[in-house]
Amino acid sequence: MKRLFLVMVILLLPAVTQLMRTGYYPMHDDLQAMRQLEMDKCFTGSVMAWQFPCRWVTDMGYGYGYPLFNFYPPLPYYFGQLVHLTGFSFIGTVKVMGIIGFAASLVTMYLLAAEFWGRRGGMLAALFYLYAPYHSTDFYVRAAINEFWALVWYPLIYWVTYKMIKEGKRWIPWVAMSVAALMLSHNPMLMIFAPTYLVWIILWWIKFRSVKSFGNLALSAVWAFGLAAFFTLPVILEAKYVSIWTLTSGYFNYLAHFLDWRQMLLKINWGYGESVFGPNDTMSFAVGYLHWIVPALIVGTALAWKKMRQQMGIILFLAGIIGGTLFMMHWKATPIWQRVPPLEFLQFPWRLLTLTIFAGSFLSGAAVLFVPKKWLQLFLAAILTLLLVLNANYFRPHDWWPWVYDAYKFSGELWRLQTTAGIFDYLPKWAPFPPADGRKGLVEFAKGSGTYKVENFRSNFQQYTVDVATGGAVLEIQTYYFPGWRVWLDKGEVAIDPYRDPVLGRMRIDATEGRHYLIARFTDTPVRMAANAISLLAWVTLILYFVPWPKRLTSRI
């Protein structure tokens, strides 16, 4: 076992070595360090001053802030915060999270595949999963951290669910945690994963005739929802307060991103460009030669070999996922997409490659079942060598900038670009259009004149001393309004009407001449309070479950 583990660690290195260098690299979603910085600002000051769960970010949205983590899955950035607290810079944190993500996906796929194909089959499947070309596209090209981390949870959910149906209720909390992790990592990935997960459950219900597991599954589902409720409920119930139409329009309309068979199966066309209409994309959406040839050979051999009848169900199930996802990414599947409106929020049909490489890699591990024992070592050495020769070279950035560090990334023009990028991401509905320019100050006078002094400014709390020089003044806090913001002037709460600023929906307050004390605080709405309470109960229950209680106490319960 130790030898196998050592081999896997060594074979992991080509995928992550580039991330161990000093500096940074270009990527499509170049907001990863920025989002991590904003997450960190939710935890500045004393514990009592923390914004937890983190929902509102202060610097993005042209500096007017918006509720990013109220809608954008936060789990990878919570993990990133733990990494940052150990001393890594924000740029370093992004790279470490990449290393952890690659390594974790290797481990979770190994656990799943080893359960069915043995340790060597588990190793083979894990390395196929790690070196799938789209795995590199996700991180090194797109920098889609949330989708990248969703790939960690796919195998883990399958494995712990199988164990629960087979062995019983002790696996319930593991199923709940793994499903909640996917819910908190990427919304579209949960949507496309759910149908295959349901079939996986039914497959093992039939196999083990385990009617009792229905209750266990129901409990784990409720528990998973509770663990993720602090995020999931606001996403469902508060989406009406933000502009989400931009998530499915223009470049993000799925009709522009279908693939053809050559792109998926025959043409690597590796690049760091973009997805465009038609087959001329300048980045790769290939499954990988080995990642479809090996599964195809396994299915063909299994159908002709009677000894594989016991594994035939799972082999055909995984082959069905591969075939189904390949078809759904092809333009001929357009009528299906049009008849299932929620699919438009997937944005890019080629996101289904996450399921293709998951099922293909899992199935590839079964190859060890067809090789005689005396040839197995040679077979593994040959196929893993071929896997690295074909794919390892894709696991590197397009360029490397050794001079980029936090202070450089968060200053000057680069800072402006990061605060203005993604402006339409969950822009509050009271700001129908993005601002023409960034925020100049924290408080302005929409009417009248005066000065102000900043006493305190955190992600969820602002405090000012304002000297108003003229009567009938209107103060304008340079922050977008969103439900949960409350304002006090001289200890008296002021009602906020975001429509008073018809352009951006900023918070305006009437003030008389003289000195005033102005406070703005971002609080939880009833929906968020209920969601937080549900999650608190679920997490406390989870912690108590794993507490090693004394035997005398447990014997009395």
Beta strands, then each sheet from edge to edge (+ up, - down):
strand 1: 443-447
strand 2: 450-458
strand 3: 461-468
strand 4: 473-480
strand 5: 485-489
strand 6: 492-494
strand 7: 506-511
strand 8: 514-522
sheet 1: 1+ 4- 7+
sheet 2: 2+ 3- 8+ 5- 6+
end
